[in-house]
Amino acid sequence: MPGEEADKISGVAAEQPDPEGRARAEQPGRAGGAPRRPSLRRSEVYPRPLIDGRQLRDTPLSRLRRRLAGLLTSAREREEAALEGRLRSQPGVTRTNTIATISPKGGVGKTTSTFLLGSLLAGHLKLRAIAVDANPDFGTLAALAPEGLRVERSLADLIAECERVHSPAELRPYVSQLPTGLHVLAAPEHAEVMAEMTPRLYGELLAFLGQFYEVVLLDLGTGITDPIARFAVERADQLVVVTTPEWITAANVLGALRHLRHDHATLVLNQVRERGAAELKAVEDRFREQRLHRRVALPYDERLRTMLDSGTYTLEALERRIRLPVKQLGLAVAEQLV
């Protein structure tokens, strides 16, 4: 009957929920909906600034104390703090970078420079870095690793067996892992094995290491005209050219620079003595004329020499006058990473 039909229709209509009401109920935080997850901000628990877990007091007396402490801080301390800030603010790399350490003169500190630079890039910038001993004449880079951390295998072994290595764990038996985080790949112990190394094999090695590392440092032997050195100069993203400030060595390196043209090169003046300021300036001026505008002077230090010789290197244990140039070298290279 019409009346019953009307009642049925009105009954159905009465049972249907309001669409707008349902939408409001489904929205979080709305009346009738699921409550939002309660949040607790860190600033509610720690309303005042903290430094190293200690509350920073902001009173006239505390501000005066901080100002006096700043005045008492030496210029060298402020310089190192600023240098640390610049180092740690460097962006990450976008691909594997190859850095070649080179010099036409032997005994100037190429291996030391490679070791110090690689240790800083690994320790401070937390980059996956490996230093490769590419010296054909019994290179000593791997000897800088503590004896308990040094592995027996060499780059020749890795090249021969690289098809079996598919992960960092499988790579581990071939590299010495230093406390700084730097990995070291040793040169072969036998000269005849090293003599078989060619630029093509080094190219294959670099391509392989690029799967695991962000920075590969090549510690080259003496000379700049042999095929491996020429390959390294052409392949490297950066060069680190090493000399000592003595005239006979610096003149030799200056004369060789025509073979080392590179857009990204850093000069290391190694074993600088305290009393050689005038001579050092003259050498720096000449290298500046050759467009080597990034220059770092590493002072001679007996403690550093002993650290390296005994396998007990720690950057922070060195005096500030040594730490600063090591960090300056790291920054000069880090700013040119891509």
C-alpha positions in Angstrom: 0.0 0.0 0.0 1.2 3.6 -0.6 1.4 4.3 3.2 3.5 1.2 3.9 5.7 1.9 0.9 6.4 5.4 2.2 7.2 4.0 5.7 9.7 1.5 4.1 11.3 4.2 2.1 11.6 6.6 5.0 12.9 3.7 7.1 15.7 3.0 4.7 16.5 6.6 4.5 16.7 6.8 8.3 19.2 4.0 8.5 21.7 5.5 6.0 24.5 7.5 7.7 25.2 11.1 6.8 28.1 11.0 4.2 29.6 14.2 5.6 29.4 12.8 9.1 31.1 9.6 8.1 33.9 11.5 6.4 34.4 13.6 9.5 34.5 10.5 11.7 37.2 8.8 9.5 39.5 11.8 9.7 42.2 11.4 12.4 41.9 13.8 15.2 38.3 14.7 14.4 35.4 14.1 16.8 34.3 10.5 16.5 37.5 9.5 14.7 40.7 7.7 15.8 42.7 9.9 18.1 46.1 11.1 16.9 49.2 9.4 18.2 50.4 11.4 21.2 53.7 13.1 20.6 56.5 14.2 23.0 58.9 16.8 21.7 62.5 16.6 22.8 62.3 20.3 23.7 59.7 19.5 26.3 62.1 17.2 28.1 65.1 19.4 27.6 63.9 23.0 27.5 67.4 24.5 27.8 70.3 24.1 25.3 72.7 21.3 26.0 76.3 20.8 24.9 77.8 17.3 25.2 75.0 16.3 27.5 75.5 19.2 29.9 73.0 22.0 30.3 74.2 25.3 28.9 73.6 27.9 31.5 72.7 31.3 30.2 73.3 33.8 33.0 75.5 36.9 33.0 78.2 35.0 34.9 78.2 32.1 32.5 78.3 34.4 29.5 81.2 36.2 31.0 83.0 32.9 31.6 82.5 31.8 28.0 83.8 35.2 26.7 86.9 34.9 28.9 87.5 31.3 27.7 87.3 32.5 24.1 89.8 35.2 24.8 92.2 32.7 26.4 91.9 30.3 23.5 95.0 30.6 21.3 94.8 31.6 17.7 96.1 28.1 16.7 93.3 26.5 18.6 90.7 28.6 16.9 92.4 27.8 13.5 92.2 24.1 14.2 88.6 24.3 15.3 87.7 26.2 12.1 89.6 23.6 10.1 87.8 20.8 11.7 84.5 22.4 11.0 85.4 22.8 7.3 86.6 19.2 7.1 83.5 17.7 8.6 81.1 19.9 6.5 82.5 18.5 3.2 79.8 16.9 1.1 80.0 13.3 0.1 81.4 12.1 -3.2 79.3 11.2 -6.3 81.7 8.6 -7.6 85.0 6.9 -6.9 87.9 9.5 -6.9 91.4 8.5 -7.8 94.3 10.4 -6.3 97.9 9.9 -7.4 100.9 10.8 -5.2 103.9 11.4 -7.4 107.4 13.0 -7.5 110.4 12.7 -9.8 112.6 12.5 -6.7 112.9 9.6 -4.3 112.9 9.9 -0.5 110.7 13.0 -0.4 107.8 11.5 1.5 105.3 10.2 -1.1 104.4 7.2 0.9 104.1 9.3 4.1 101.9 11.8 2.3 99.7 9.0 0.9 99.3 7.4 4.3 98.6 10.7 6.2 96.1 11.8 3.5 94.3 8.5 3.3 94.1 8.1 7.0 92.5 11.6 7.4 90.0 11.0 4.5 88.9 7.7 6.1 89.0 8.9 9.7 87.6 12.4 9.5 85.4 12.3 6.4 84.4 8.7 6.9 85.1 7.9 3.3 85.7 4.4 2.2 89.3 4.9 1.2 92.1 2.5 0.0 95.8 3.3 -0.6 97.4 1.2 -3.3 101.2 0.7 -3.3 102.0 1.2 -7.0 105.8 1.5 -6.4 107.6 -1.0 -8.6 110.7 -0.9 -6.4 109.7 -2.7 -3.2 107.2 -0.2 -1.9 106.8 0.3 1.8 103.2 1.5 2.1 101.9 -1.7 3.6 104.7 -1.7 6.2 103.1 1.3 7.9 100.2 -0.9 9.0 100.5 -2.5 12.5 101.9 -6.0 12.2 98.8 -7.6 13.6 96.6 -5.9 11.0 98.9 -6.6 8.0 97.8 -9.2 5.4 100.2 -11.2 3.3 98.4 -10.9 0.0 99.2 -8.2 -2.5 97.6 -6.4 -5.4 98.9 -9.1 -7.8 97.0 -11.7 -5.8 93.8 -9.6 -6.0 94.1 -9.0 -9.7 94.6 -12.7 -10.3 91.6 -13.7 -8.1 89.3 -10.7 -8.4 86.6 -12.8 -10.1 86.1 -14.7 -6.8 85.6 -11.4 -4.9 82.0 -10.2 -4.9 81.6 -8.5 -1.5 83.6 -6.5 1.1 83.9 -9.6 3.3 85.5 -11.5 0.4 87.9 -8.6 -0.2 89.1 -8.4 3.3 91.9 -11.1 3.1 93.6 -8.9 0.4 93.7 -5.5 2.3 95.2 -4.4 5.6 92.6 -2.5 7.6 94.1 0.3 9.7 92.6 1.7 13.0 92.0 5.0 11.1 89.6 3.2 8.7 92.1 3.3 5.8 92.6 0.1 3.8 96.0 -0.6 2.3 96.7 -2.8 -0.7 100.4 -4.0 -0.7 102.8 -4.2 -3.6 104.1 -7.7 -4.5 107.2 -8.7 -2.5 109.0 -10.0 -5.6 110.3 -7.5 -8.1 109.7 -9.9 -11.0 106.0 -10.0 -10.2 105.8 -6.2 -10.0 107.6 -6.0 -13.3 104.7 -7.8 -14.9 102.3 -5.0 -13.9 101.1 -2.9 -16.8 98.9 0.1 -17.2 96.1 -2.1 -18.5 96.3 -4.3 -15.3 96.2 -1.1 -13.1 93.2 0.1 -15.1 91.4 -3.2 -14.4 92.4 -2.9 -10.7 91.0 0.6 -10.4 87.7 -0.4 -12.1 87.4 -3.3 -9.6 88.2 -1.2 -6.5 85.7 1.4 -7.7 83.0 -1.1 -6.7 84.0 -1.0 -3.1 85.7 2.4 -2.4 84.9 6.1 -2.7 88.6 7.1 -2.8 91.5 5.2 -4.3 95.0 6.6 -3.6 97.9 5.5 -5.7 101.3 5.7 -4.1 103.6 5.8 -7.1 107.3 5.1 -7.4 110.1 7.5 -8.3 109.8 9.0 -11.7 107.1 10.5 -13.9 107.8 9.3 -17.4 107.4 5.5 -17.0 104.2 4.0 -18.4 102.5 3.4 -15.0 103.2 7.0 -13.9 101.8 8.4 -17.1 98.8 6.2 -16.8 98.2 7.4 -13.2 98.5 11.1 -14.2 96.0 10.7 -17.0 93.6 8.6 -14.9 93.7 10.5 -11.7 91.1 13.0 -10.6 93.8 14.7 -8.5 97.6 14.8 -8.1 99.5 15.2 -4.9 103.0 16.4 -5.9 105.6 15.9 -3.2 109.0 17.6 -2.7 111.2 18.8 0.0 112.2 22.5 0.3 115.9 21.9 -0.4 116.9 23.7 -3.7 118.3 20.6 -5.4 115.0 18.6 -4.9 112.7 21.5 -5.5 114.5 22.5 -8.7 114.2 18.9 -9.9 110.4 18.8 -9.2 109.9 22.2 -10.8 111.7 21.0 -13.9 109.4 17.9 -14.1 106.1 19.8 -13.8 105.8 20.2 -17.5 105.0 16.5 -17.6 102.5 16.8 -14.7 100.0 19.3 -16.0 96.7 18.8 -14.2 93.7 20.9 -13.3 93.6 19.6 -9.7 97.1 19.3 -8.1 98.2 19.9 -4.6 101.9 20.5 -3.6 103.3 19.0 -0.4 106.5 20.5 0.9 107.6 17.8 3.2 110.2 17.7 6.0 110.2 21.5 6.5 112.6 22.7 9.2 111.7 25.5 11.5 114.7 27.7 10.5 114.0 27.6 6.8 111.3 30.2 6.5 113.0 32.3 3.9 114.0 29.3 1.7 110.5 27.9 2.1 108.9 31.2 0.8 111.2 31.3 -2.2 110.2 27.7 -3.1 106.5 28.3 -2.6 106.7 31.4 -4.8 108.2 29.4 -7.6 105.6 26.7 -7.4 102.8 29.3 -7.3 104.1 30.5 -10.7 103.4 27.0 -12.0 99.7 27.2 -11.0 100.1 24.9 -8.0 98.1 27.2 -5.8 97.2 24.6 -3.2 100.3 24.1 -1.1 100.8 22.4 2.3 104.1 22.5 4.3 104.5 19.4 6.5 107.1 20.1 9.2 109.7 17.5 10.1 108.7 15.8 13.4 110.6 13.1 15.2 107.5 11.8 16.9 105.6 11.4 13.6 108.6 9.5 12.2 108.6 7.2 15.2 104.8 6.6 14.9 105.1 5.7 11.3 108.1 3.5 11.8 106.5 1.6 14.8 103.0 1.3 13.3 101.5 3.4 16.1 100.2 6.4 14.1 97.5 8.5 15.8 96.8 12.0 14.5 95.4 13.4 17.7 98.5 12.4 19.6 100.7 14.7 17.5 101.4 18.3 18.4 99.1 21.0 17.0 101.9 22.3 14.7 101.9 18.9 13.0 98.2 18.2 13.2 97.3 21.5 11.5 99.2 20.9 8.2 98.0 17.3 8.0 94.4 18.5 8.3 95.2 21.3 5.8 96.4 18.6 3.3 93.2 16.7 3.9 91.0 19.8 3.3 92.9 20.8 0.1 92.2 17.4 -1.4 88.7 17.0 0.1 87.6 20.3 -1.5 88.5 18.9 -4.9 86.6 15.6 -4.6 83.7 15.1 -6.9 
